[in-house]
């Protein structure tokens, strides 16, 4: 018998309808950060999704947990790189592949440009930025000791064998087509979820091409200003799909009531990103576990206040009539 917050998603039983979203470079937030987050997710009974751009490799994370996790893939120019990652993910037992399609080019992020983050010459970092970095190191001795000193290697673990680093991001495909999705579907034996969907027609085409689910996401709003909030698009996409695929929503989920609202508007589960990243930076594995426990408690309280006995009973009748959530407009 399932508890009030438990649900089945993509064939997996979740303690609550929440997934830890893929976050690049999470291993610089805490010592071997992806390992700590994966362990916290496993203890909480929810999936952890490892980013292509993680510090800890697929193999390192797999050795740290007893259950398989999810893996997120960026398409690159050389499909040999992608095939290598897919094979490693299959070997690690990953049952769900999250294929990100909303990053054809990096967004204009001026802080990264000023700091020459994606440049080829580290010496070109402005003196002011280098001094600021040195000051940050000195004022954060715990991070300096735990992460910078004990948390090495701080490299892109999944791409190390491919001789790729931060400056090799040009290996990403700059254009994606439906044939790329079909190629991934052909080469991946597990569940396939497409991340970065904001359009009803795209969602239906993705279903036609054999994917098992979508993630409605605007990449945390980090790459293109003025994109719509994902929650405003959710009802329309859910209505267009008519239950053909499972729907996950990403962006702006900060508490259990947000989870309930997303489920009421048509989602099957939610991904959280900043919520677990900040918790990881603050308190490591214990911090992530604390956030997941808070979310579940808040969800249970919201359900009790609304007279809902289990998450599968949550539907749009709980949402007050509002033009913004009327998919027919």
N, C-alpha and C positions, 0 to 999 in steps of 0.2 A: 504494500500500500504506500502511495506517495504522500509526502507531506504537502502542506499548503503551498510552498514556494517551488516545489520540484516540477520539472517539465522534461519532455523528451525533445531534443533538437538534433536533427541530422543523424538520428539513430543513437544518440548518446543521452544518458540521463544526467541532468544538471540539477544541482541542489537549489539553484535559483537561475532565472533566465538572464544571466550575465556572463560575458566573456571578456577576458583581458585582451584588449586590442593590440595589434603589432605596433611596437614603438622602436624606431631605429636608435641605436647607441644607448639603449637602456643600461648597458653595463658600465656607463660612466656616471650613472646616478648613485650607484652603490657597488660594493665589491662583488664582481661577477653577478651583476644585477638581474640578468635574465634567468639565471639559475634560481635566485632567491624568489623572484616573482612566480616562476613555474611551480616551485615547491609550495608557495602560499596558495596558489590556485588549486593545486591538487588537494591540499588539506581542506580547502573550502568546497570542493566538489564542483568546480567550474573549469571551463577550458582556458588554457593559456595559448596565445598565438604568437609564435616566434617570428620576428621580422627577418627578411633577407639581410638587412643592414644591422644585425645584432652584433654585439661584442662577443658573446659566447656562441660557439658553434652549435649546430644541430646535435652533433655527437655529444658535446659536453652537457647540454641541457638534458638529453635523453638519459645519460648516465646518472643524473641527479634526481630523477623522478621514477616512479614505478609504472605510471600510466602514460601512454602517448599523448602528445600535445598537437596543436594545429601549427601549420607553417604558412607564411605569407610569401608570395613570389612576385617580384618585379620582372617583366619581360625585358630582355636585353637584346642588343643587336645580334650577338652570336648565340644562336639557339643551343649550341653545345654547352654553354654556361648554364642555361636554363635546364637542360636535360640532366646535367650533372647534379644540380640542386634538387630536381625532382626525384632522381634516383636515391640521393642521400636521405631525402625526406621519407621516401617509401621505406628505405632500410631502417630508419629510426622509428618506423611504425606510425608515422603521422597519418591519421585517418581523414583529416580535412585539410584541403589546400585552399588558401585565400589568395585569389589572383587579383592584384591591384591594377586597375585600368585608368585611374584618374590622374596620372602624373606623366603626361607626355613630355613636359619640360619642367624643370624646377621653377618654382615661383620666385618673384623678385623679393628677396629678403635682405634688406639693406644692412642689417647688423652683420649677417654672414659675409656680405660683399666687403664691408669695411674691414672685417677681420681676416679677409683673404681665406675664408674657410675652405673654399673649393678651388683655390689657386694651386699652382704647382711649386711655388717658391715660398717656403715658410718665412724667409727673411724679409719678405715684402709686407708682412704684418706691420701696421703702423706702430711706431714707438709707443704712442699713447695706449694702444691696445695691448702691447706686450707688458707695459708697466701695470695696466689694469689687471691683466691675467696674473702677474706676479703677486699683486696685492691680494687677489682672491685666494691664491694658494696659501699665502701667509695667514690670512684671516680664517682659513678653514683647515686647520691642522688635522682634524679627524678624517676629512675627505682625502687630504694629501697622503695620510698614512694608509688608510684602508683601501682606497681606490687606486690612487696614482702609484703607490709603492707596492701594496700587497695584491692589487687587483689586476696586475699585468698578466697577459699581454692585452693592451687596449687597442686591439686591431679588429677589423671586420672578420669575425671568426668564420662565417660561412663563405667568404670570398678569398680567404688566405690561400687556399690551394689553387685558386685561379689567378694568383698574382694580381689581385685587384685591391685597390685601396680607395680612400675618399676621393682622390683625384681621378679615379677611373669611372666616375659616375656617367661619363659620356657613353659608357657601354650600354646604358639604358636605350631601349627602342624609343625613338622620338615620335613614331606614329604606330598606333595599334589598329588592327583591323579585325573583322569577325573571323578571319582565317587564323589569327593568333589564338583566339579563344578556342577554336576548333582543334588547333594543334595541342593546346594544353589539355583539353578534354581527352584527346586521343592518347596522350602520354601519361595521364594520371589515372590510377586505378581506384582511388578513393572518392570521397565526397568533394565536390568542387563548388566553391562559393566565390562570386565575383564582387569585388569591393570597389566602391566609387560610383555607384549608380544614382542618378538624380532624375532620370527620364522614364516615363511610363512605357514608351515604345521600346527603349533599350532593354528594360526589364523583361518585356515579353519576348524580345529576340533572344535574350540570354536563356530564357526558359526553353525556347525552341531548339537551342543548340546544346541542350543536355546538361546544363548546370543544375545543381541541387538547391542553390540559394543565392541571394544577393545581400550585399551590405549597402544600405543607403548611407552614403558618406560624402562629405565635401572636403575630406582630408583635413579635418579639424579647422577648416577655414584658413589654412596657413598658406595656400598657394594662389588663391584668387579672391580678392576682396569682393564683397557685395553678392556672393553666392547666397541663395536662399537657405534658411535654416532647414535642416533635414526633416525635422518633425512636421513642417508645413507640407512637405511632399509625400510623406508616408501614406496618408489615407488614399490619395489618388493612385499611387503605385500598388497598394494593397488591393484596391478595387479592380484595377486593370489585370492583376495576376489571377484573381479568383482562386487562390489557394494552390496554384500550380507549383510554386516554390516556397521555401521558407524564407522569411524576411528578417534580417537583423538590421538594426539602426545604430548609427555611430554619430557621436557629436552632441555635446550638451547634456550628457547623462551624469548627474552629480549626486543624486540621492535616490532612495527607493521609490519615492513618489514619481520621479522622472521615469523610472522603469515601468511603473504601473500605467502612466499616461501613454508611453510608447506602445505597450501591449494593447491598451484600449483602442489605439488608433490603427492597429493592424500589424504590429511587429510580433514576431515569435520570440525575440530575445534582443538584448542590447549589448553593445560593446562600450567599454569604458577605456579611456586613454589617459588623459591628464590625471584623473583621480588616482589611478594606481601608480603613475609615474612620480607624482608628488609624494605619495606615501612611501614609495621605495626609497626616494632620496632622503626622506626624513627618518625612516626607521627600518629600512630593509624589508626582509621577509615579514617581520611582525607588523610593519606598517601596512603592507598590502593585505595581510590577513585581517587586520583591524578594519580597513575600508570595506572589504567584502562582507564582514560580519555586520557592519553598520548598514550597508545597503540592504541586506536581507532583513534585518530588524525593521528598518524603515518601510520596506515593502510589506512586511507582515502587518505592521501597524496601519498602514494605509488601507490594506485589504480588509482588516477588521472594522475600520471606521466606515467602510463602504458596504460591509456585509457580504464580502466575497470569500468563499471558503477555500478556493484554490485558484492558481494563476490561469488555468484553462477556462475559468468562468469570466475572466476580464474581457469586456467587449466595449464597443463604441457607445453603448447605452449609458456608460459611466461618464461620458464627456458631455458637458453642456453644449447645446447648439451654438455654433459659432461659424461665421462665414469662412474664417481662415482654415477650418477643418472640414469644410464641406467640399468633397472631391468633385462634385458636379459643377462647381463654379469655375 
